[in-house]
Amino acid sequence: WAYGYYAMAVYGVIAIILALIFIKNRPEDIGELPDGEVAEGDAQSTASAPAKPSRVYKNNESVTLKQALRRPAFYLIVLALSAGFYAFSNNAGCAVAHFTTQGFDPAMIAAGVSVLGICMMAGVFLVGIISDFVEPLRLIGFLGIFAALALFIAAFFNQDWTIFVYYALVGLTFGGISNLVPTAIANFWGRDHFPKILGTAMMIGGFVTSWAGTIGGAIFEATGAYTNAFILGAVIIIICALCGIFIKIPKAEKTQ
């Protein structure tokens, strides 16, 4: 395993070099303006082209953090995003130990973790494409259902394909949900107080779901297996996902 860490260190150095060369920190660095501002030369052409109506709800009002905290929708959104957080936390705390106790070869488990990383990137890319056409909160809910399916598969199946299907589903769903959370919160509460609302929502969701590994460990000590931890996790994820599916979202036609 030491050579794996050497490879990670090399990749890290390469990533730093690429970031220093290609990543820009300001819109001005690539000839653009922030927050939808329009250059003088483009003002006339922009004004003459009417904006297309959004296919998803985007709140144009300024909702403060205090106002959001007083609304039940805030906590439903926190529960919805917790579907992905719980799946990933449970995966980090229990999955390798679970598959090891089931007798899977360590090399196969390591390959499954690699599939997880690849599918996370695929989830970010694919979900980013469709989030302008399908309500992000609805997408979070449906992705949560797939995450629950992954946990059920890990709990009830012990074939060679189990590891790869499990890690692929967890990667796709967590990558997609992590991409959708900022979009969903910005769309629902507006942009003006977005950082505070996003940070608070992720702090609450992260704290609540970070106990998944601890719960799984306690179940293992009591039963000698992680199976019930995956079943419990799947049930929790389904409950959270339903919040994203059934939360009331204003109609997109009311936005500009």
Backbone torsions as a table, in degrees:
resi	resn	phi	psi	omega
1	TRP	NA	-21.0	-178.2
2	ALA	-59.5	-38.1	-179.8
3	TYR	-65.5	-29.5	175.1
4	GLY	-63.1	-40.3	177.9
5	TYR	-69.2	-35.5	174.7
6	TYR	-60.6	-43.6	179.1
7	ALA	-62.7	-42.0	178.2
8	MET	-61.2	-39.3	179.1
9	ALA	-63.9	-41.1	178.3
10	VAL	-64.6	-44.4	178.1
11	TYR	-60.6	-38.3	179.2
12	GLY	-62.3	-42.7	178.5
13	VAL	-63.9	-42.8	177.9
14	ILE	-61.6	-41.8	179.7
15	ALA	-63.0	-39.5	178.6
16	ILE	-62.5	-44.8	-179.5
17	ILE	-62.9	-45.9	179.4
18	LEU	-62.7	-39.1	179.8
19	ALA	-64.2	-43.0	-179.3
20	LEU	-64.7	-32.0	-177.2
21	ILE	-82.5	-44.2	-166.6
22	PHE	-106.2	-28.0	-175.2
23	ILE	-80.0	130.6	178.9
24	LYS	-108.5	142.1	-174.2
25	ASN	-97.5	-13.8	-177.9
26	ARG	-132.3	143.7	175.7
27	PRO	-56.5	-33.3	-178.7
28	GLU	-62.6	-24.5	-178.8
29	ASP	-68.7	-19.5	177.7
30	ILE	-118.5	21.7	174.2
31	GLY	77.4	22.5	178.8
32	GLU	-120.4	169.4	-179.8
33	LEU	-114.8	149.9	-175.7
34	PRO	-81.0	158.9	168.5
35	ASP	57.1	34.5	174.5
36	GLY	77.3	11.8	177.8
37	GLU	-67.5	151.6	-175.6
38	VAL	-120.4	132.6	176.7
39	ALA	-66.4	155.1	-175.6
40	GLU	-57.7	-42.2	-177.7
41	GLY	-66.5	-24.1	-178.3
42	ASP	-98.2	-4.0	-173.4
43	ALA	-62.5	-43.2	-176.2
44	GLN	-67.6	-44.5	-178.5
45	SER	-67.4	-35.3	178.8
46	THR	-67.5	-40.1	-179.5
47	ALA	-67.1	-31.8	-177.5
48	SER	-78.8	-16.2	-179.7
49	ALA	-103.7	106.1	-178.5
50	PRO	-65.9	141.6	-179.0
51	ALA	-69.6	139.2	178.0
52	LYS	-72.9	140.8	177.9
53	PRO	-63.7	141.9	-179.1
54	SER	-73.4	141.6	177.1
55	ARG	-83.4	-12.2	177.3
56	VAL	-122.9	159.8	-177.4
57	TYR	-70.4	130.6	174.9
58	LYS	-134.5	115.2	-176.1
59	ASN	-76.8	120.8	178.8
60	ASN	-91.4	-4.1	179.5
61	GLU	-83.7	162.7	178.5
62	SER	-98.1	100.0	179.4
63	VAL	-98.8	121.7	-179.3
64	THR	-79.8	167.7	178.0
65	LEU	-62.2	-42.0	179.9
66	LYS	-62.2	-41.2	178.4
67	GLN	-65.0	-41.4	180.0
68	ALA	-64.1	-39.7	-178.3
69	LEU	-65.5	-21.4	179.7
70	ARG	-85.2	-6.6	-174.9
71	ARG	-105.2	134.8	178.3
72	PRO	-58.0	-28.7	-178.8
73	ALA	-58.7	-33.0	-179.7
74	PHE	-60.6	-44.8	-176.5
75	TYR	-75.2	-29.5	173.6
76	LEU	-66.9	-38.6	177.5
77	ILE	-66.5	-41.2	177.1
78	VAL	-59.8	-43.1	177.9
79	LEU	-64.2	-39.9	-179.6
80	ALA	-61.8	-48.3	-179.6
81	LEU	-69.0	-23.0	178.5
82	SER	-66.6	-17.6	176.5
83	ALA	-58.9	-48.6	178.8
84	GLY	-70.1	-39.6	-179.4
85	PHE	-62.6	-43.0	-178.3
86	TYR	-67.1	-40.5	179.1
87	ALA	-60.2	-43.4	-178.1
88	PHE	-72.5	-39.4	178.8
89	SER	-64.5	-42.0	176.9
90	ASN	-63.9	-39.0	178.3
91	ASN	-63.2	-46.4	-178.3
92	ALA	-64.2	-36.5	-175.0
93	GLY	-87.9	-25.2	-168.5
94	CYS	-127.0	-26.4	-166.0
95	ALA	-63.0	-50.8	-177.7
96	VAL	-61.6	-45.0	178.7
97	ALA	-63.7	-38.7	179.5
98	HIS	-62.0	-50.3	-178.6
99	PHE	-69.1	-30.2	176.7
100	THR	-66.2	-45.3	179.4
101	THR	-66.8	-21.6	176.7
102	GLN	-82.3	-4.7	174.9
103	GLY	94.3	11.6	178.3
104	PHE	-72.6	147.9	178.9
105	ASP	-66.6	135.7	-179.6
106	PRO	-56.4	-35.5	178.7
107	ALA	-63.9	-36.9	178.4
108	MET	-68.0	-39.7	178.0
109	ILE	-63.0	-43.4	178.4
110	ALA	-61.2	-39.2	177.2
111	ALA	-64.2	-37.9	177.4
112	GLY	-62.6	-40.3	177.9
113	VAL	-63.5	-35.8	175.6
114	SER	-63.6	-40.3	176.1
115	VAL	-60.7	-38.5	177.4
116	LEU	-55.6	-49.2	-178.4
117	GLY	-63.4	-42.9	179.8
118	ILE	-63.6	-43.5	-177.7
119	CYS	-71.7	-28.3	174.1
120	MET	-61.3	-45.3	178.3
121	MET	-64.5	-39.7	177.9
122	ALA	-63.6	-39.4	179.1
123	GLY	-63.8	-42.4	177.7
124	VAL	-59.8	-44.6	-176.7
125	PHE	-68.3	-49.8	-174.2
126	LEU	-67.1	-43.8	-178.5
127	VAL	-68.3	-35.1	178.1
128	GLY	-60.2	-30.9	-179.0
129	ILE	-69.0	-40.0	-171.5
130	ILE	-98.4	-3.3	-175.7
131	SER	-71.3	-12.4	174.5
132	ASP	-86.6	-6.4	-176.8
133	PHE	-118.0	-23.1	179.4
134	VAL	-123.3	136.5	-177.4
135	GLU	-53.6	123.5	-178.1
136	PRO	-56.2	-38.5	179.5
137	LEU	-65.3	-36.4	176.8
138	ARG	-66.3	-41.3	178.0
139	LEU	-62.2	-41.5	177.5
140	ILE	-58.3	-43.9	-179.8
141	GLY	-62.1	-47.3	-178.6
142	PHE	-68.5	-36.4	175.5
143	LEU	-64.6	-35.2	176.3
144	GLY	-61.6	-37.0	177.0
145	ILE	-61.8	-41.2	177.8
146	PHE	-66.5	-35.5	176.4
147	ALA	-63.6	-40.9	177.0
148	ALA	-63.2	-39.3	177.1
149	LEU	-59.6	-39.7	178.5
150	ALA	-60.5	-42.3	-179.7
151	LEU	-68.1	-37.4	176.1
152	PHE	-63.7	-40.2	178.2
153	ILE	-61.4	-44.5	179.3
154	ALA	-63.9	-32.1	-176.7
155	ALA	-76.9	-36.6	-168.0
156	PHE	-109.8	-9.3	-177.9
157	PHE	-121.8	147.9	-177.5
158	ASN	-137.7	36.0	177.0
159	GLN	-95.1	170.4	-177.8
160	ASP	-60.5	-33.2	-176.8
161	TRP	-74.8	-16.1	-173.2
162	THR	-56.3	-48.8	-176.2
163	ILE	-59.0	-46.7	-173.5
164	PHE	-71.5	-39.5	177.0
165	VAL	-66.6	-41.8	179.3
166	TYR	-59.7	-53.3	-176.0
167	TYR	-67.4	-34.1	178.0
168	ALA	-64.1	-44.8	-179.7
169	LEU	-67.3	-43.8	179.3
170	VAL	-63.2	-42.0	179.4
171	GLY	-63.5	-47.4	180.0
172	LEU	-61.6	-44.8	-176.3
173	THR	-71.3	-42.9	-179.1
174	PHE	-69.5	-40.4	176.5
175	GLY	-60.5	-42.8	179.1
176	GLY	-66.8	-44.9	-178.0
177	ILE	-67.0	-40.8	179.2
178	SER	-62.0	-30.2	176.7
179	ASN	-76.9	-32.6	-175.0
180	LEU	-81.9	-27.1	-173.9
181	VAL	-56.8	-52.5	178.3
182	PRO	-60.4	-40.0	-179.8
183	THR	-64.2	-45.2	-178.7
184	ALA	-62.3	-42.3	-178.2
185	ILE	-70.7	-41.2	178.1
186	ALA	-63.9	-41.6	179.6
187	ASN	-65.0	-40.4	-173.0
188	PHE	-79.7	-36.8	-174.0
189	TRP	-110.0	-5.0	-179.2
190	GLY	90.2	173.6	-172.5
191	ARG	-92.4	-25.7	-167.9
192	ASP	-60.6	-40.7	-178.4
193	HIS	-115.9	26.4	-176.2
194	PHE	-56.8	-47.0	-176.5
195	PRO	-59.6	-42.5	-179.1
196	LYS	-66.8	-43.5	-178.0
197	ILE	-68.1	-43.0	178.5
198	LEU	-62.4	-47.0	-178.9
199	GLY	-61.5	-41.4	179.7
200	THR	-67.0	-43.5	180.0
201	ALA	-62.6	-44.0	-179.0
202	MET	-70.9	-33.5	177.3
203	MET	-63.5	-47.1	-179.6
204	ILE	-65.1	-49.4	-179.4
205	GLY	-62.3	-41.2	179.9
206	GLY	-66.1	-40.7	-179.8
207	PHE	-66.0	-44.0	-177.5
208	VAL	-65.3	-40.6	-174.4
209	THR	-88.9	-10.7	-178.7
210	SER	-68.0	-11.5	-179.3
211	TRP	-85.3	1.3	-176.7
212	ALA	-58.9	-43.8	179.5
213	GLY	-65.1	-39.8	178.1
214	THR	-64.0	-42.6	177.7
215	ILE	-62.5	-43.8	178.5
216	GLY	-61.2	-41.1	178.0
217	GLY	-63.6	-40.0	178.7
218	ALA	-65.2	-39.8	177.8
219	ILE	-65.3	-38.9	178.5
220	PHE	-63.8	-43.0	179.2
221	GLU	-64.0	-31.9	-178.2
222	ALA	-82.7	-31.7	-172.8
223	THR	-117.2	-16.0	-177.3
224	GLY	82.9	9.0	179.9
225	ALA	-152.8	159.5	178.8
226	TYR	-96.5	1.9	-173.6
227	THR	-56.0	-48.1	-178.6
228	ASN	-67.2	-26.7	176.2
229	ALA	-65.8	-38.3	178.7
230	PHE	-71.9	-37.2	177.6
231	ILE	-65.7	-47.3	177.7
232	LEU	-60.2	-43.2	178.8
233	GLY	-61.0	-40.3	179.3
234	ALA	-63.3	-41.2	179.1
235	VAL	-64.4	-44.8	178.7
236	ILE	-61.1	-43.0	-178.9
237	ILE	-64.4	-40.0	178.5
238	ILE	-62.2	-43.5	178.6
239	ILE	-59.8	-45.0	179.3
240	CYS	-65.1	-41.8	-178.0
241	ALA	-63.4	-36.6	179.8
242	LEU	-62.5	-28.7	177.0
243	CYS	-63.2	-37.8	178.1
244	GLY	-72.8	-30.6	-177.9
245	ILE	-76.1	-37.3	-171.7
246	PHE	-106.2	-2.8	177.8
247	ILE	-62.1	139.8	-177.9
248	LYS	-76.8	124.5	179.7
249	ILE	-117.3	127.5	177.7
250	PRO	-57.7	158.0	-177.7
251	LYS	-70.6	142.1	-178.1
252	ALA	-65.3	-25.9	-177.6
253	GLU	-63.1	-18.3	-179.7
254	LYS	-79.6	-8.5	-179.9
255	THR	-98.8	166.5	177.8
256	GLN	-89.1	NA	NA
